[in-house]
């Protein structure tokens, strides 16, 4: 009934709640079109790096397709009302775009877009919503380096930004917020080639730039020639390649040139213009540019020569009506153009070629930049000869070799390799040629009078024995060198012959340069760096980091052993004609590596060798000690020639010989001590692994690195081993008991023992040996069906088991005694009769009379259980108000 009367009350309350929730939801929904909400999700100030992509994040609610505007001050940059595309101001096209939620996106933003951007959202009949976001774009700092007399001036700037905190942490701790930082520091060698970073802290972002100072490098100079007002003008450009830019001085031989007269030096000193140049020995001299900056200097020399053709070739078309001449000129040659000369009948006027009259004539004049010329209009039934003649103004240089085409000499030999081919030793090199016009001619490559390859297709080439495995021939006649050695440098001559054709010949010089070899040795307290190119006297060597000194063939420099050289890789650069090779060496102070110990027996004596690897360059000179005693070479102590090994002959395994031995290594950088305390033959750790069948075990062990030992004895106790599984015949004689079953060398760390009886028990030990001295054995390992208890363990169990049974019986007896005693005590409980008015009442209580004994903890009205087994009586206890004062006691 209570449930039914409560139902109407709960239902009415629920209805009221539903009504109010619906009413509130209606009011909220109705007010959605009354106000716009704009949420700026980006922070008030957005920090960005120049060139990055940035989003000014906003979102809106309360209206569909409102008008969204972004503007800076009074300039509107984006206007958008969906579904129309956004309208973007011209200056912002390609930079900004709009997301569907109204966010403004910058792509590859630049520093000049830093501004406060205002976004507004409007809709007819709705209150306008606006928000502001400040965009701060920071450009990356710009690093520069200039010379400041003999110092270096490092500069870091953030153009148009005066709030970035700039520093060169690699140089010092100076900070500035002026937008520019300039530091002048000494031009030390450790700055050469080291990138120095400038760090710009820009509010909550960090950007950096770097600049690397470099000493002047040797780059080949270039030569160009022109004719101006009838005078020959030669320009030499010196590309030193240094940071900061090198200051260049010019010299002609030993004469220092100044700006004026015949010699004009450019404002940046990189070019020397020689006007009114005469091709005489006085002007055809060696010109040198010497570039220097605070980190060092570098010289570049170029010997000028007259107009010369270095290599040329001619290729004829299949019809014999057109040829292509190609040529080149040396880098040091002075020339202004080329004449193409021909001897033969007149050329046909086809293909735009001027008609000629025949005989010896110049058929074309080419500019200095030309390196090829096509000549058409040839009569395939006639013979022609062609030359290329270099020009230097009005001076004519020696012509190239002549090339002939025609029915009598219609084979052609074209050379694609330069006259001198430069190669690195060990590389693959091809002397490239192309033979056309004659099928299967006789091709012969020779060095002097010695033929090295002869070939007539389709037979295989015949190669001289000394060149087998090094040279081979391509199908077009080119000579290929594989892994070419340095001693193959020579001038190689190619001859092609065929009956009915004119013979052709060409020379190509191959220069093979070996890489330089670097080393460093001690020179008392200094370091001696050496660089050599064995078998080569044409390489110009230098140690750029150490000195400007250069030398041909071999270079040795002695420098102070400063700590900046410790661990520094020093390179030697070899300039070998038009290529460079290098080697490097790193000097290091002695390092602490633990010595190693090895032992042998020689003529019955125990010989112990201690090796001290200090890992230093140059190699450390080592002194040996035994305790505090300095050891010298002689008697029982023999020190190796490089002082890295100490051999002790006849070592005794006593305390006086098992001492601490120390090696002290030193080189110009410092010294390092390392010691080792020798110990006798010892097993540090060991283990045993039986196979599943129980017929084989594998023993493994190790020894301390300071231990003196020469081998190991493997001992076993147990029945005889079976001769199965390839065991040695000696094991057939194993009769069981304690025995040595193997003697292992000092290098052994494991052994396999097979032939075990899986039904028997075995015990194994590893015993270290040092000559005739036996060390302490390893722990013993047992295998078998009853995995072994030692004799001591068995004796302990034999004594312990009876004692355990006796102790168990005593404990049980004590428990029984305690139980009996407790029961007896419970039966003896008596209570003294109560005393009232100095009288003692004795006798059996009347069962109908209530007991006057009040037991502690029993409350009024609680039943009392009869402890003597009488039926329980549920009688009311007397009221405590009627009890007379009394004492109760219990006798236990």
C-alpha positions in Angstrom: 0.0 0.0 0.0 2.9 2.4 0.7 4.3 1.8 -2.8 1.0 2.6 -4.5 0.4 5.9 -2.6 4.0 7.1 -3.5 3.6 6.6 -7.3 1.6 9.8 -8.2 4.2 12.0 -6.3 7.2 10.6 -8.3 5.5 10.8 -11.7 4.5 14.4 -11.2 8.0 15.4 -10.2 9.4 13.7 -13.4 6.9 15.5 -15.6 7.9 18.8 -14.2 11.6 18.1 -14.9 11.0 17.2 -18.5 8.9 20.3 -19.0 11.5 22.6 -17.6 14.3 20.9 -19.6 12.3 21.2 -22.9 11.6 24.9 -22.1 15.2 25.8 -21.5 16.4 23.9 -24.6 13.8 25.8 -26.6 15.0 29.1 -25.3 18.7 28.2 -26.1 17.8 27.1 -29.6 15.7 30.1 -30.2 18.6 32.4 -29.1 21.1 30.7 -31.4 20.3 33.2 -34.2 20.4 36.2 -31.9 24.2 36.3 -31.3 27.4 35.1 -33.0 30.2 33.5 -30.9 33.8 33.8 -32.1 36.5 31.8 -30.4 40.2 32.7 -30.9 42.0 29.5 -30.5 45.5 30.8 -31.2 47.4 32.7 -28.5 47.1 36.5 -28.5 50.6 36.7 -30.1 51.7 34.0 -32.6 55.5 33.7 -33.1 56.7 32.3 -36.4 59.9 31.8 -38.4 60.2 33.5 -41.7 59.5 31.0 -44.5 57.3 28.8 -42.3 53.6 28.1 -42.6 51.4 29.7 -39.9 47.7 29.4 -39.0 45.8 32.0 -37.0 43.2 29.7 -35.6 39.6 30.8 -34.9 36.2 29.2 -34.9 32.6 30.6 -34.9 29.1 29.5 -34.1 25.6 31.0 -34.1 25.1 31.6 -37.9 25.4 29.8 -41.1 27.5 31.3 -43.9 28.3 34.6 -42.3 30.5 37.2 -43.8 34.1 36.7 -42.6 36.7 39.5 -42.9 40.3 39.6 -42.0 42.0 43.0 -42.1 45.1 44.8 -40.9 44.3 48.3 -39.5 42.0 49.7 -42.2 43.1 47.4 -45.0 40.9 44.4 -45.7 43.0 41.5 -46.8 40.4 38.6 -47.0 36.6 38.7 -47.4 34.6 35.5 -47.6 30.9 34.6 -47.6 30.3 30.9 -48.4 29.7 29.5 -50.9 31.5 32.2 -52.9 35.4 31.8 -53.0 37.3 34.2 -50.7 38.5 37.5 -52.1 42.1 38.2 -51.2 44.0 41.5 -51.5 46.6 41.5 -54.3 49.6 42.0 -51.9 48.5 38.8 -50.0 47.8 36.6 -53.0 49.8 33.4 -52.9 50.6 34.0 -49.2 47.3 33.8 -47.3 44.3 31.5 -47.7 41.2 30.8 -45.6 40.1 27.6 -43.9 36.3 26.6 -43.7 36.2 27.6 -40.0 37.5 31.1 -40.8 41.2 30.5 -39.7 43.8 32.5 -41.7 46.6 30.4 -43.2 50.0 31.9 -44.2 52.2 30.0 -46.5 56.0 30.7 -46.6 55.3 33.8 -44.4 57.9 36.5 -44.6 58.9 39.0 -41.9 57.1 41.9 -43.5 53.8 40.2 -42.7 54.2 40.8 -39.0 51.1 42.7 -37.9 48.0 42.6 -35.7 45.2 40.9 -37.7 41.5 41.5 -36.9 38.8 39.0 -37.8 35.2 40.0 -37.9 32.1 37.8 -38.5 28.8 39.5 -39.5 25.4 38.3 -40.4 22.2 40.3 -41.0 20.1 40.5 -37.9 22.9 39.1 -35.7 25.4 40.9 -33.4 28.8 41.3 -35.0 31.7 39.3 -33.4 35.4 40.3 -33.7 38.8 39.1 -32.5 42.4 40.1 -32.8 45.6 38.1 -33.2 49.1 39.5 -33.4 51.5 37.7 -35.8 55.2 38.3 -35.1 57.5 36.8 -37.8 61.2 36.6 -37.1 63.8 36.3 -39.9 66.7 34.0 -39.6 69.9 35.8 -38.5 72.6 36.4 -41.1 76.3 35.6 -40.3 79.3 37.2 -41.9 83.0 37.2 -41.4 85.6 39.7 -42.4 89.3 40.3 -41.8 90.2 42.8 -39.1 94.0 43.2 -39.6 95.3 39.8 -38.3 92.1 39.0 -36.5 88.7 37.8 -37.5 85.5 39.9 -37.2 82.4 37.7 -36.8 79.1 39.5 -37.4 75.6 38.4 -36.8 72.5 40.5 -37.8 68.7 40.2 -37.8 67.7 42.9 -40.4 64.7 45.0 -39.3 64.5 43.3 -35.9 65.9 44.9 -32.8 64.5 42.5 -30.2 66.3 39.3 -31.0 68.9 38.3 -28.4 72.1 37.4 -30.4 75.2 35.5 -29.3 78.1 33.5 -30.6 78.2 30.8 -27.9 81.3 29.1 -29.5 83.3 32.3 -29.1 82.2 33.9 -25.8 79.2 34.8 -23.7 78.5 38.2 -25.1 74.8 39.0 -25.7 73.1 41.8 -27.5 69.6 42.9 -28.3 70.4 45.7 -30.8 69.8 43.5 -33.8 73.5 43.2 -34.6 76.5 41.6 -32.9 80.1 41.9 -33.9 83.0 40.1 -32.3 86.7 40.4 -33.1 88.7 37.4 -32.1 92.3 36.2 -32.8 92.6 34.1 -35.9 93.6 30.8 -34.1 94.1 27.6 -36.1 91.2 25.9 -34.4 88.9 28.3 -36.1 90.1 27.2 -39.6 87.3 25.1 -41.1 85.2 25.2 -37.9 81.6 26.4 -38.3 80.8 29.1 -35.8 77.1 29.5 -34.9 75.2 32.6 -34.1 72.1 31.9 -32.0 69.1 34.3 -32.1 66.6 33.9 -29.2 63.4 35.5 -30.5 60.7 35.4 -27.7 59.8 31.7 -27.5 61.7 30.5 -30.6 65.4 30.1 -31.5 67.0 30.4 -34.9 70.7 30.3 -35.9 73.1 30.8 -38.7 76.7 29.7 -39.1 79.8 30.9 -40.9 83.1 29.0 -41.5 86.4 30.7 -41.7 88.9 29.0 -44.1 92.5 29.6 -44.9 93.2 30.2 -48.6 93.1 27.1 -50.8 95.0 26.3 -53.9 92.7 26.5 -56.9 94.2 26.6 -60.4 94.2 30.0 -62.1 92.4 30.6 -65.4 93.6 32.5 -68.5 91.6 34.3 -71.2 92.7 36.5 -74.0 91.0 39.2 -76.2 92.0 41.8 -78.7 91.2 45.4 -77.8 92.1 48.4 -80.1 94.5 46.1 -81.9 96.3 45.1 -78.7 96.4 41.6 -77.2 94.9 41.7 -73.6 95.5 38.7 -71.3 93.4 38.3 -68.2 94.5 35.9 -65.4 91.9 35.1 -62.7 93.1 33.9 -59.4 90.4 31.8 -57.5 91.9 31.4 -54.1 88.7 30.3 -52.3 89.0 31.6 -48.7 86.7 33.0 -46.0 87.1 35.9 -45.4 88.1 36.7 -49.0 91.9 36.7 -49.4 93.8 39.9 -50.2 95.8 39.1 -53.3 99.2 40.3 -54.5 100.5 39.6 -57.9 104.0 38.9 -59.1 105.8 38.2 -62.4 108.6 35.9 -61.6 110.2 37.6 -58.6 108.9 41.1 -59.6 105.9 42.3 -57.5 103.3 43.9 -59.8 101.4 47.1 -58.9 98.3 48.6 -60.4 99.2 50.8 -63.3 100.7 50.9 -66.8 100.6 47.6 -68.6 99.2 45.8 -65.5 95.7 46.5 -64.3 94.5 44.8 -61.1 90.8 44.5 -60.4 89.3 46.2 -57.3 88.8 42.8 -55.5 92.4 41.9 -56.5 91.3 38.6 -58.1 92.1 39.5 -61.7 95.3 40.7 -63.4 94.8 42.3 -66.9 98.0 42.5 -69.0 97.5 44.9 -71.9 99.7 45.2 -75.0 100.8 41.6 -74.4 103.8 40.5 -76.5 104.4 36.8 -77.1 108.0 37.1 -76.2 109.9 35.4 -73.5 109.6 38.6 -71.3 105.8 38.4 -71.2 105.4 34.6 -71.5 106.6 34.3 -67.9 105.3 32.7 -64.7 102.6 34.8 -63.0 101.9 34.2 -59.3 99.0 35.3 -57.1 99.5 35.2 -53.4 96.3 35.3 -51.4 96.3 35.8 -47.7 93.8 36.2 -44.9 94.2 36.1 -41.1 94.3 32.3 -41.2 97.2 31.9 -43.7 98.3 32.4 -47.2 98.4 30.4 -50.5 100.3 30.9 -53.7 99.1 30.0 -57.2 101.4 30.1 -60.2 100.6 29.8 -63.9 103.3 29.7 -66.6 101.9 31.4 -69.7 102.6 29.8 -73.1 101.9 30.9 -76.6 98.9 29.7 -78.8 98.9 25.9 -78.8 96.6 23.1 -79.7 96.7 20.4 -77.0 94.7 17.6 -78.7 92.5 17.3 -81.7 90.5 14.8 -83.7 88.5 14.3 -86.9 85.4 12.3 -87.5 84.0 11.7 -91.0 80.4 10.8 -91.8 79.6 7.6 -93.5 79.0 9.2 -96.9 82.4 10.9 -96.9 80.8 14.3 -97.5 81.3 15.9 -94.1 83.9 15.9 -91.3 83.8 17.2 -87.8 87.0 18.7 -86.3 87.4 18.9 -82.5 90.3 20.4 -80.6 91.4 21.8 -77.2 94.0 24.2 -75.9 96.1 24.1 -72.7 94.8 26.1 -69.7 97.9 28.2 -69.7 97.8 29.0 -73.4 97.3 32.6 -74.7 95.0 32.5 -77.7 92.2 34.6 -79.3 90.9 32.2 -82.0 91.5 29.4 -84.5 92.0 29.1 -88.2 90.7 26.0 -89.9 92.9 25.2 -92.9 92.4 22.6 -95.7 94.2 21.3 -98.7 92.3 19.6 -101.4 89.8 20.2 -104.2 87.1 22.8 -103.9 84.2 22.2 -101.4 80.7 21.9 -102.8 78.4 24.8 -101.9 75.9 22.5 -100.2 74.7 22.9 -96.6 75.6 26.5 -96.5 79.4 26.1 -97.0 81.1 28.7 -99.1 82.5 27.5 -102.4 86.2 27.2 -102.3 88.8 27.1 -105.1 90.9 24.3 -103.9 94.5 24.1 -102.9 95.8 25.2 -99.4 93.4 27.7 -97.9 91.8 28.9 -94.7 88.2 27.8 -94.8 87.0 29.2 -91.4 88.1 31.5 -88.6 86.7 30.4 -85.2 86.4 32.5 -82.0 88.5 31.6 -78.8 85.4 29.8 -77.3 85.1 27.4 -80.2 86.2 23.8 -79.8 84.7 22.1 -82.8 83.8 22.8 -86.5 81.7 20.9 -89.1 82.9 21.1 -92.7 80.6 19.8 -95.4 80.6 19.8 -99.2 83.4 17.2 -99.5 83.7 15.1 -102.6 83.7 11.5 -101.4 85.9 10.5 -104.4 88.6 13.1 -103.5 91.3 13.3 -100.8 91.4 16.2 -98.3 93.8 17.3 -95.5 92.8 19.5 -92.5 94.7 21.5 -89.8 93.7 23.7 -86.8 95.9 26.7 -86.4 95.7 28.7 -83.0 95.9 32.5 -83.1 96.9 35.1 -80.6 95.9 38.4 -82.2 98.1 38.6 -85.3 100.4 35.9 -84.0 100.0 32.4 -85.5 100.8 29.4 -83.4 101.9 25.9 -84.4 99.2 24.0 -86.2 97.7 20.7 -85.0 98.5 17.4 -86.6 97.0 17.0 -90.1 94.0 14.8 -90.8 93.3 13.2 -94.1 90.1 11.8 -95.6 89.3 10.3 -98.9 89.4 7.0 -100.8 93.1 6.6 -100.3 93.1 7.4 -96.6 89.5 6.8 -95.7 90.3 5.4 -92.2 89.9 7.8 -89.3 91.5 7.8 -85.9 89.8 10.0 -83.3 91.2 10.6 -79.8 88.8 11.5 -77.0 91.4 11.4 -74.2 93.6 14.5 -73.6 97.3 14.2 -74.6 98.2 13.6 -71.0 95.8 11.5 -68.8 96.2 11.9 -65.1 95.1 9.0 -62.9 95.2 7.9 -59.2 97.1 4.7 -58.5 94.6 1.9 -58.0 91.9 3.4 -60.2 90.5 2.3 -63.5 91.7 4.4 -66.5 90.7 4.3 -70.2 92.7 5.8 -73.0 89.7 6.6 -75.3 90.0 6.5 -79.1 87.6 5.8 -81.9 88.7 4.1 -85.2 86.4 4.4 -88.2 86.6 3.8 -91.9 88.5 0.6 -92.0 87.0 -2.7 -90.9 89.1 -5.0 -88.7 92.4 -3.1 -89.0 95.5 -4.1 -87.1 95.5 -2.3 -83.8 98.8 -2.0 -81.8 99.4 -0.3 -78.6 103.1 0.1 -77.7 105.4 1.8 -75.2 108.5 2.9 -77.1 109.5 -0.1 -79.1 107.7 -2.6 -76.9 104.2 -3.8 -78.2 101.9 -4.4 -75.2 98.6 -5.1 -77.1 98.1 -6.3 -80.7 94.7 -7.1 -82.0 93.1 -8.0 -85.3 89.4 -8.8 -85.0 87.9 -11.4 -84.7 90.9 -12.9 -83.0 91.4 -12.1 -79.3 94.0 -9.4 -78.4 97.5 -10.5 -77.7 98.7 -8.9 -74.5 102.4 -8.8 -73.3 103.0 -10.9 -70.1 103.9 -7.9 -68.0 100.6 -6.3 -68.7 98.3 -9.3 -68.3 95.6 -8.7 -65.7 96.2 -4.9 -65.9 95.3 -3.9 -69.5 92.5 -4.9 -71.8 91.1 -3.6 -75.1 87.6 -2.3 -75.9 85.9 -3.0 -79.2 86.6 0.5 -80.4 90.3 0.1 -79.8 90.5 2.0 -76.5 93.1 0.8 -73.9 91.7 0.1 -70.5 93.8 -0.1 -67.3 92.3 -1.9 -64.3 93.7 -1.0 -60.8 96.6 0.7 -62.5 99.9 0.8 -60.6 102.1 3.9 -60.4 104.9 2.2 -62.5 102.6 2.1 -65.5 103.2 5.8 -66.2 104.4 6.1 -69.8 103.6 7.4 -73.2 101.4 4.9 -75.1 101.4 4.9 -78.9 98.5 3.6 -81.0 99.1 2.4 -84.5 96.4 1.3 -86.9 97.3 -0.3 -90.2 95.3 -2.0 -93.0 96.3 -2.9 -96.6 95.0 -0.2 -99.0 94.6 2.4 -96.2 96.9 5.1 -94.9 98.5 4.2 -91.5 97.5 6.3 -88.5 99.3 6.8 -85.2 98.6 8.8 -82.0 100.4 9.3 -78.7 98.7 9.5 -75.3 100.8 10.0 -72.1 99.5 8.3 -68.9 100.7 9.8 -65.6 99.8 7.7 -62.5 100.1 9.4 -59.1 100.2 7.4 -55.9 98.4 8.9 -52.9 100.6 10.6 -50.3 101.7 8.7 -47.1 101.4 10.6 -43.8 103.2 9.8 -40.5 104.1 11.5 -37.3 107.1 10.8 -35.0 108.5 12.2 -31.8 111.3 14.8 -32.2 112.3 15.0 -28.6 109.6 17.2 -27.0 108.1 18.2 -30.5 106.2 16.4 -33.2 107.6 15.7 -36.7 104.9 15.4 -39.4 106.1 13.7 -42.6 104.3 13.5 -46.0 105.7 11.5 -48.9 104.7 10.4 -52.4 107.0 7.4 -53.0 108.4 7.1 -56.5 107.0 10.5 -57.5 108.9 13.7 -57.7 106.2 15.8 -59.3 103.7 16.2 -56.4 103.6 19.5 -54.5 103.0 18.6 -50.9 101.7 20.8 -48.0 100.3 20.6 -44.5 97.7 23.5 -44.8 96.8 23.4 -41.1 100.4 23.5 -39.9 102.2 25.8 -42.3 102.2 27.4 -45.7 105.4 25.5 -46.6 105.2 23.4 -49.8 107.7 20.9 -51.1 107.9 18.5 -54.0 108.1 14.8 -53.4 108.7 14.8 -49.6 107.7 17.2 -46.8 108.7 17.1 -43.1 107.6 19.7 -40.5 108.6 19.8 -36.9 106.1 21.6 -34.7 105.5 22.1 -31.0 103.4 19.4 -29.3 100.5 21.8 -28.3 97.3 20.3 -26.9 95.3 21.5 -29.8 97.1 18.9 -31.9 96.2 16.1 -29.4 93.5 14.2 -31.3 93.5 16.6 -34.2 93.4 15.0 -37.7 96.2 16.7 -39.7 95.9 16.4 -43.5 98.6 16.5 -46.1 97.5 17.7 -49.6 99.3 16.6 -52.7 98.8 18.7 -55.8 99.4 16.4 -58.8 98.9 18.3 -62.0 95.1 18.7 -62.4 94.1 16.6 -59.4 94.7 16.5 -55.6 95.1 13.6 -53.2 95.4 13.7 -49.5 96.3 11.6 -46.4 95.9 12.4 -42.8 97.4 11.4 -39.4 96.2 12.0 -35.9 98.6 12.5 -33.0 97.3 11.2 -29.6 98.6 11.2 -26.1 99.0 7.8 -24.5 95.8 6.2 -23.4 95.2 3.8 -20.4 94.6 0.3 -21.7 95.0 -2.7 -19.3 98.1 -4.8 -20.1 97.7 -8.4 -21.3 99.5 -11.5 -19.9 100.5 -14.6 -21.8 102.6 -17.5 -20.6 104.7 -20.3 -22.3 107.3 -22.9 -21.3 110.7 -22.6 -23.0 113.5 -25.0 -22.2 111.7 -26.0 -19.1 111.4 -22.4 -17.8 108.2 -20.6 -17.4 108.2 -17.4 -19.6 105.6 -14.7 -18.9 105.0 -11.9 -21.5 103.2 -8.7 -20.4 102.1 -6.5 -23.3 101.4 -2.8 -22.7 99.2 -1.3 -25.5 99.0 2.4 -24.7 97.5 3.4 -28.0 99.5 6.6 -28.7 100.6 8.3 -31.8 103.5 8.7 -32.1 104.3 5.4 -30.4 105.0 5.9 -26.7 108.4 5.1 -25.2 107.7 2.7 -22.4 109.5 2.2 -19.1 108.8 -1.0 -17.0 108.6 -1.3 -13.2 108.3 -4.2 -10.8 106.8 -2.6 -7.8 109.0 0.5 -7.4 112.0 -1.2 -9.1 112.9 0.1 -12.6 113.5 -2.9 -14.9 116.3 -2.8 -17.5 116.8 -5.1 -20.5 118.9 -8.1 -19.3 118.9 -11.2 -17.2 115.4 -12.6 -16.6 113.8 -9.4 -18.1 113.8 -8.9 -21.8 112.2 -5.8 -23.2 111.1 -5.7 -26.9 112.7 -3.3 -29.3 109.5 -1.1 -29.4 109.4 -1.3 -25.5 105.7 -2.6 -25.6 106.5 -6.1 -24.2 108.2 -7.4 -21.1 109.3 -11.0 -21.2 110.1 -12.6 -17.8 112.0 -15.8 -18.1 112.1 -18.4 -15.2 109.3 -16.7 -13.3 108.6 -18.4 -10.0 105.0 -18.5 -8.6 106.0 -16.9 -5.3 105.1 -13.6 -3.8 108.4 -11.9 -5.0 107.7 -12.7 -8.7 103.9 -12.4 -8.5 104.2 -8.7 -8.0 102.7 -5.6 -9.5 104.3 -4.8 -12.9 103.8 -1.2 -14.3 104.4 0.2 -17.8 104.8 4.0 -18.1 104.4 5.2 -21.7 105.2 8.8 -22.8 105.3 10.8 -26.0 105.5 14.6 -26.5 101.8 15.0 -25.3 102.3 13.4 -21.9 102.6 10.1 -20.2 100.3 7.3 -18.9 100.8 4.6 -16.3 99.0 1.2 -16.2 99.7 -1.7 -13.8 98.8 -5.3 -13.5 99.1 -7.6 -10.4 100.2 -11.1 -11.5 98.4 -14.0 -9.9 99.0 -17.8 -10.0 97.1 -20.3 -12.1 93.4 -19.9 -11.2 90.0 -20.8 -12.6 87.7 -17.8 -12.2 84.4 -19.4 -13.4 83.4 -22.7 -14.9 80.3 -24.7 -15.9 79.2 -28.1 -17.2 76.5 -28.9 -19.7 75.4 -32.6 -20.2 73.6 -33.7 -23.3 70.1 -35.2 -23.1 71.3 -38.8 -23.5 73.8 -38.4 -20.6 76.6 -39.7 -22.8 78.5 -36.5 -23.3 79.3 -33.3 -21.3 80.8 -29.9 -22.3 83.1 -28.2 -19.7 83.7 -24.5 -20.1 85.9 -22.3 -18.0 87.7 -18.9 -17.8 90.7 -17.5 -16.0 91.4 -14.0 -14.6 93.2 -11.7 -17.0 96.1 -11.4 -14.5 96.6 -15.1 -14.1 99.8 -16.9 -15.1 99.0 -20.2 -16.8 100.2 -22.4 -19.6 97.4 -25.0 -19.9 94.7 -27.0 -18.2 94.3 -30.5 -16.9 90.9 -32.1 -17.2 90.4 -34.6 -14.3 87.6 -37.1 -13.8 86.5 -39.6 -11.2 84.2 -42.4 -12.2 84.0 -45.6 -14.3 85.9 -45.9 -17.5 84.8 -43.9 -20.5 83.4 -45.8 -23.5 85.4 -45.6 -26.8 82.3 -44.5 -28.8 81.6 -41.2 -30.5 85.1 -40.8 -31.9 86.9 -40.7 -28.5 90.7 -41.2 -28.6 91.9 -44.7 -28.4 93.6 -43.8 -25.1 90.2 -43.6 -23.5 89.8 -47.4 -24.0 92.3 -47.9 -21.3 90.5 -45.7 -18.8 89.9 -47.9 -15.9 87.9 -45.6 -13.7 88.8 -43.8 -10.5 90.5 -40.4 -10.3 92.4 -39.7 -13.5 93.5 -37.0 -15.9 91.6 -37.5 -19.1 92.9 -34.5 -21.2 95.5 -31.8 -21.1 94.4 -28.6 -22.9 96.5 -25.7 -24.2 96.4 -22.2 -22.7 94.1 -20.9 -25.4 91.4 -23.5 -24.6 88.3 -22.5 -22.8 86.1 -25.5 -23.3 86.2 -29.2 -24.0 83.8 -32.0 -24.8 84.0 -35.4 -23.0 82.0 -38.2 -24.6 81.7 -41.9 -23.9 80.0 -41.5 -20.5 77.8 -44.4 -19.2 74.4 -42.8 -18.6 73.8 -45.2 -15.7 76.9 -44.3 -13.8 78.0 -41.3 -11.8 81.0 -39.1 -12.8 82.9 -36.2 -11.2 84.9 -33.6 -13.2 87.4 -30.9 -12.4 89.5 -28.3 -14.4 93.0 -27.8 -13.0 95.0 -24.8 -14.2 98.7 -25.4 -14.9 101.7 -23.0 -15.0 104.5 -25.1 -16.3 105.0 -27.8 -13.7 103.0 -25.9 -11.1 99.4 -27.1 -10.4 96.9 -24.4 -9.4 93.8 -24.7 -7.4 91.1 -26.8 -9.2 87.7 -25.5 -10.2 84.6 -26.7 -8.3 83.8 -30.3 -9.0 80.8 -31.2 -11.3 78.9 -34.5 -11.0 76.7 -36.1 -13.7 74.8 -39.4 -13.6 71.5 -40.9 -12.6 71.8 -39.7 -9.0 73.0 -36.3 -9.3 75.6 -36.1 -6.8 75.9 -35.3 -3.3 79.4 -34.9 -2.1 80.8 -37.3 0.6 80.5 -34.5 3.2 76.9 -34.0 2.3 76.2 -37.8 2.5 77.9 -37.9 6.0 75.9 -34.9 7.1 72.6 -36.6 6.0 73.6 -39.8 7.8 74.1 -38.0 11.0 71.3 -35.5 10.6 68.4 -37.8 9.7 68.5 -39.9 13.1 68.9 -36.7 15.1 65.9 -35.2 13.3 63.7 -38.2 14.2 64.8 -38.0 17.8 64.1 -34.3 17.9 60.7 -34.9 16.4 59.8 -37.5 19.1 60.8 -35.2 21.9 58.7 -32.4 20.5 55.6 -34.7 20.2 56.1 -36.0 23.8 56.3 -32.4 25.1 53.1 -31.5 23.3 51.3 -34.6 24.7 52.5 -33.7 28.2 51.3 -30.2 27.9 47.8 -31.3 26.8 47.5 -33.7 29.7 48.6 -31.1 32.2 46.1 -28.6 30.9 43.2 -31.1 31.2 44.1 -32.0 34.8 44.2 -28.4 35.8 40.7 -27.8 34.4 39.3 -30.6 36.5 40.8 -29.3 39.8 38.9 -25.9 39.7 37.4 -25.2 43.2 35.8 -22.1 44.5 36.0 -20.9 48.2 32.6 -20.7 49.8 31.3 -17.2 50.3 31.8 -15.6 53.8 28.9 -13.7 55.2 29.1 -12.1 58.7 32.4 -14.0 59.4 30.8 -17.4 58.8 31.7 -20.1 56.3 29.0 -22.2 54.8 30.0 -25.6 53.6 28.2 -28.5 52.0 26.3 -29.0 48.8 24.1 -26.2 47.6 20.5 -26.7 47.2 19.7 -27.1 43.6 16.6 -25.0 44.1 18.6 -22.2 45.6 20.1 -19.7 43.3 23.9 -19.7 43.0 25.6 -16.7 44.6 28.8 -17.1 42.5 29.1 -14.2 40.1 31.4 -15.0 37.3 33.3 -12.2 35.6 31.8 -11.2 32.4 28.3 -12.8 32.9 25.5 -10.3 32.8 22.2 -10.5 34.6 19.7 -12.8 32.9 22.5 -14.8 31.1 22.2 -18.6 31.4 25.1 -20.4 33.3 26.4 -23.7 31.9 27.0 -26.5 34.4 30.6 -27.5 34.1 30.1 -30.9 35.7 27.9 -32.3 32.9 24.6 -31.7 34.8 21.6 -30.5 32.7 21.6 -26.8 32.3 19.2 -24.9 34.5 17.8 -21.7 33.3 17.1 -19.9 36.6 16.9 -16.2 37.1 19.8 -14.7 39.0 19.2 -12.8 42.1 19.2 -9.0 41.9 22.5 -7.4 42.6 20.8 -5.1 45.1 20.1 -8.0 47.5 23.7 -9.4 47.4 25.7 -9.1 50.6 29.2 -7.9 50.3 31.5 -10.9 49.8 34.8 -12.1 48.3 35.1 -14.7 45.7 38.2 -16.6 44.9 39.3 -19.4 42.6 42.0 -21.9 43.5 44.0 -23.1 40.5 
